[in-house]
Amino acid sequence: MISPPLYFPVLFLPRHPAYASPVDALVALDVPYAEALECVVAGWYGRSATEAGEERQEKEEGEAIVVRVDGGRAVAALRLEGGTWIACNAYPEKASTRRIEAERALMKIARRGREGRVVCAPGLFFDGLGRTGTNFSN
C-alpha cells in the first residue's frame, strides 16, 4: 500500500546561500558528505534515467530531501526555481495529509520575518542511519 503524501513546513536558513545540488545544501547543514549522498540517491531511487538527467533540471520547485541528523533535528534541502537548492530546517513532526493543516503550522512557526514554505514528501524520511520510515516522532 502506498502511503499518502505528507505536507509539512520548512523554514529557510537566512545565512545560507543557494546551492547547486541537494548534497551541497545538506552538507552545509552538517550532514556528512557520504550520508548526504546516500540520502539523495535513496530519495531519487526508482526514477527513470531521463527524469534523473537533463529533464530533471526543468522540474518545478518544491522537491525536498529531508534528513534527520544527530540529535534528532530534521533538516531539508529544498529545490527552488532555476534548479538551485536551499538549506532549511524541517518540521516533519507537524506533517499532515492535508496541505491546509501544514500551512497553519507554518504560520505558527514562521515568526519575526522568517520565510518558509510547505513542502510535500511522499511519506518518507531519512534518519541519518540509513533507515527510512514515515513516523517522524522519536
C-alpha positions as CSV (number, residue, x, y, z in Angstrom):
1,M,0.0,0.0,0.0
2,I,1.3,3.4,-0.9
3,S,1.2,5.9,1.9
4,P,-0.4,9.3,1.2
5,P,1.8,12.3,0.6
6,L,2.7,14.3,3.7
7,Y,2.8,18.1,3.8
8,F,5.0,19.8,6.3
9,P,6.6,23.2,6.9
10,V,10.2,24.1,6.3
11,L,11.9,27.4,7.3
12,F,14.7,28.8,5.1
13,L,18.0,29.4,6.8
14,P,18.8,33.1,6.0
15,R,22.6,32.9,6.2
16,H,22.9,30.0,3.7
17,P,23.2,30.8,0.0
18,A,21.5,28.8,-2.7
19,Y,23.4,25.6,-3.6
20,A,23.9,23.9,-7.0
21,S,22.9,20.4,-5.6
22,P,20.9,18.9,-2.7
23,V,24.1,17.3,-1.5
24,D,25.8,20.6,-1.0
25,A,22.8,22.0,0.8
26,L,22.7,19.0,3.2
27,V,26.5,19.2,3.8
28,A,26.0,22.9,4.8
29,L,23.6,21.6,7.4
30,D,26.3,19.4,9.0
31,V,25.2,16.2,7.3
32,P,28.3,14.2,6.5
33,Y,29.0,14.1,2.7
34,A,28.7,10.3,2.3
35,E,25.4,10.3,4.3
36,A,24.0,13.3,2.3
37,L,24.9,11.5,-1.0
38,E,23.2,8.3,0.2
39,C,20.0,10.2,1.2
40,V,19.8,12.0,-2.2
41,V,20.3,8.8,-4.1
42,A,17.7,7.0,-2.0
43,G,15.3,9.9,-2.5
44,W,15.7,9.6,-6.2
45,Y,15.8,5.8,-6.4
46,G,13.4,4.3,-8.9
47,R,13.1,7.3,-11.2
48,S,13.9,6.9,-14.8
49,A,17.3,7.9,-16.2
50,T,15.7,10.6,-18.3
51,E,13.9,12.1,-15.3
52,A,17.2,12.0,-13.3
53,G,19.0,13.7,-16.1
54,E,18.5,16.9,-18.1
55,E,14.7,16.9,-17.9
56,R,15.1,17.0,-14.2
57,Q,16.6,20.5,-14.4
58,E,13.2,21.8,-15.7
59,K,11.2,20.2,-12.9
60,E,9.2,22.7,-10.9
61,E,10.4,23.9,-7.5
62,G,9.3,22.3,-4.2
63,E,11.1,19.0,-4.3
64,A,12.7,18.3,-0.9
65,I,15.1,15.8,0.6
66,V,14.5,15.5,4.3
67,V,17.1,14.1,6.7
68,R,17.1,13.6,10.5
69,V,20.6,14.4,11.7
70,D,22.4,13.6,15.0
71,G,20.4,14.8,18.0
72,G,17.1,14.2,16.1
73,R,16.9,17.6,14.3
74,A,15.3,17.4,10.9
75,V,16.8,19.4,8.0
76,A,15.9,19.6,4.3
77,A,17.4,20.6,1.0
78,L,14.6,22.3,-0.9
79,R,14.6,22.8,-4.7
80,L,13.9,26.4,-5.8
81,E,13.2,27.9,-9.2
82,G,16.0,27.6,-11.6
83,G,17.3,24.3,-10.2
84,T,19.1,25.7,-7.1
85,W,18.7,24.2,-3.7
86,I,18.4,25.9,-0.3
87,A,19.1,24.6,3.2
88,C,16.1,24.5,5.6
89,N,15.1,23.5,9.0
90,A,12.3,20.9,8.5
91,Y,9.3,20.3,10.8
92,P,8.1,16.8,9.8
93,E,6.5,16.3,13.2
94,K,3.9,18.9,12.1
95,A,3.2,16.8,8.9
96,S,-0.3,16.3,7.8
97,T,-2.0,14.7,4.9
98,R,-3.9,18.0,4.4
99,R,-1.9,20.9,3.0
100,I,-4.1,23.5,4.8
101,E,-3.0,22.0,8.2
102,A,0.6,22.2,7.3
103,E,0.1,25.9,6.2
104,R,-1.4,26.6,9.6
105,A,1.6,25.1,11.3
106,L,3.9,27.1,9.0
107,M,2.2,30.4,10.0
108,K,2.7,29.5,13.7
109,I,6.4,28.8,13.4
110,A,7.3,31.5,10.8
111,R,7.6,34.5,13.1
112,R,9.7,37.6,13.1
113,G,10.1,37.7,9.3
114,R,11.3,34.2,8.9
115,E,10.5,32.8,5.5
116,G,9.3,29.3,4.9
117,R,7.2,27.0,2.6
118,V,5.0,24.0,2.8
119,V,6.6,21.0,1.0
120,C,5.1,17.7,0.0
121,A,7.0,14.5,0.7
122,P,6.0,11.0,-0.4
123,G,5.8,9.8,3.2
124,L,9.5,9.1,3.6
125,F,12.3,10.5,5.6
126,F,15.9,9.5,6.2
127,D,17.1,9.4,9.8
128,G,20.9,9.6,9.2
129,L,21.4,6.0,9.9
130,G,20.3,4.7,6.5
131,R,16.8,3.9,7.7
132,T,13.6,5.2,6.2
133,G,10.1,5.4,7.6
134,T,7.0,7.5,8.0
135,N,7.0,8.2,11.7
136,F,8.8,11.4,12.4
137,S,8.4,11.4,16.2
138,N,11.1,10.0,18.4
